[in-house]
Amino acid sequence: MRMTMWRQLLYQEIETIKLDGSILDLGGSRTSRYHPLLKGEHSIDVANLDNGEDKEYNFNFEDAFPIESEKYDGIICLNVLEHIFNHQNFLNESFRILKSGSTVILGVPFIMQYHPSPNDYWRYTEPTLHKIFTKAGFQDVQIRLIGTGIFSASYSIVHNAVRFGLLQSFCIWIARMLDALVYKIAPDCFLTKKYYPLGFVVVASKK
């Protein structure tokens, strides 16, 4: 099965981001395909809930992180926040373990089917993300909309029901072309990604 359009566009956005120093991946693994996409001179540690020798940390993200304060130069966290009920604690702890002058990169879906891992709690809007990051102490909070418009959003809902990779690729191409046409004709209309985002990438700083 081909990657979802959300993941394709998310990874394209990650390719534009640079992080240097010691980075913590919250919720990933050693085999995460986005690690090689991230620009910069860095080393990556991994934390996750499940046990495994390929991770530096195994702990529950709902609780206090067993990591010393101001340890990391950056954090990357993709497709995790929606699975955490106590998301404010998660962001507060992320802020605590970052050094001053560091950056957090977080990707979170908006239009996606229910996908428990082990639970699925939230879908965040742009104002909500800005508020919860600011509340945790982050500054320069940038919210980047991921998606192309109503056609990509509509296709994303049925992606898993389309069983063949070539057909998925064709549907994604059609959806993106139609969204591009809509944007060209009426860039400010309610059918664009502003109103139908697949998700968001948050880039925020700890001063």
N, C-alpha and C positions, 0 to 999 in steps of 0.2 A: 504493500500500500504506500502511495506517495505521501510525503509530508503534507500536513494541512497547510492551507494558505496562510493561516496565522503564523505557523512556525516558520514557513519560508520567509515571510516579510519581517518577522521578528529577527531572524538570523541575519537578514540583509542589514537591519538597523544595527545589530551588534557589531557588524563588520566596520561600521563608521566610528566606533568608540575605542578610545585608548585608555588603558589603565597601566600604571607602572608600580613596581614594588611587590609587596606581599599581599596577595588577594585571597579572600575566602569566598568559595562558592557555596552558598547556602541552598541545599536541596539538589545538588547535581551529583555527578560521579566522575571518576577518572576517564570514562569513555564518552563524556558529554561532547556532542559534535560542535558546540559553540565555543569550546575552549580555544581551538586553533584560529577562530575567527577574530578573537579579541586582540586588538593591536596594543603595542607597548612592550616594554621590557619588564616581565613579571614572572612570579612563581605562584601557583595556585594550590591552596589547601582546600579540602572538601569536607563539608559537614552534612550529615543526613540522619534521618530517623532510624533507618534500618542498619543492621550490623553488617560489617564487611571490611575486609583487610585493605580495600582500595580507598579508604577514607581516614582522614586525621581525627575526625570527631563523629560520634554517634550519640545524639541526644534529642529530646523532645523540644521542638521549636516553640511550644506553648509555655515553656518554663524559662527560668534564667539560664543564659548560656554559660557553660563551664569554661569560659575563655577570659583571660585577663583583659582589663580595660586598655584601650588604645594600643592594641596589638597589630592591627592590619592597616594597610595603606588603601585598601579598597574592598568592596563587596560586590559580587554579582549574584543575582537571585532571579531565576526565570521559572515562571509557571508554578509558583509555590504559594504565594500570598493568599490565593483563593482557598487554599486547603487549611489555613490557620485561623481558628476562631478568635484567639486572642491576638489579633494582628497588631494592636498598639504595643503590647509587650514585645513582640517580635521586632518592630521598628525601633523601640526604645533600646533594646539590647544590641541591635545592629549599630545604632549610634554610639553606644558605650564602647564597643570593642574597636571602633575606628579611631585612628589617629587624627589629630587636627590637620586640616588641609586635604583630607581624603574624600573619596567619592563612592557613592552607592549607585549601582545600576540594577534596576528591577523591571522585569517584564511580567505583565499580568493580563490574561484574556478578559474580554468583555462579552463578546458573542461566541458562546461555546456551549455544547451540550453538558449536561450533568456528568461529572467525571470524578467520582470519589477516589481518593488516594491518601489515606483511607477514607477521608471525608471531603466534601466539597461545600464550602459555606457561603462564598461571597462572589458578587460581580460588582466591581468598583467603577464609579464615574470619575471623570477628570477632576471636578471640585473635591470629591471625597479623597482622592489620592493626594491632592495638594494639602488638604487639611490634616490628614493623619501623618504625613511626612513632616510638615511644619510643626505639628504638636510634639513629635519626637525630637525636635531640635535641629532638623536639617534646614539648610538655606539654599538659595538659588535653585529651587525645585522646578525642574523642567518636565513637562508632561508631553511626550511625543505620541501623536495618534498613529496607530498602525492599522492599515487597511486601505482599500481603494474606493469603497462606496457600497451602495445598497446591493449590487449584484454579487460582490464578493462576500458580503455579509449573508445574503440569502443562500449562496452555494455552501458556505461554511457550515450551515446548520445541517445539511444533508450529506456532507463529505463522506462520513463513515458508511453511509448506505450505498455509495457508489463503489463497487467492489473491484474495478479494474484500473490499474495504474494509468494506462493510456487514456482511458475515458476521464479519469480524474484530471489528468494534465490538460486535456481538451476543455473540460468544464472550467478549470481555473483560468485558462487563456481567454475563453469567451467572456467570463465574468470580468476580468481585468480590462478587456477591450471595451466592453459596454460601460464600465465605470469611467474609463478614460474619455469616452465619447460624451457622457453626461457632464463630466467636469469641464470639458472643452466648451460645451454649449452653455452651461449654467454653473460656473464654479462656486457660486454662493447658495445654491439651492439645497433643500433639505434631504437630497438623495446622496450627498457626498459623504466622505469618511468622517466629517465632523459630527454627523448625526448617526452614522452607522459604522463606528470603529470596530475592528476585530479585537482590539486590545490597546494597551498602552505600554510605553517604555518610560520609566521615570529615571531621570538623572538628577541626583541631589548631592549637596556637599556638606561636609562638617567643617566649619571654620575653626 
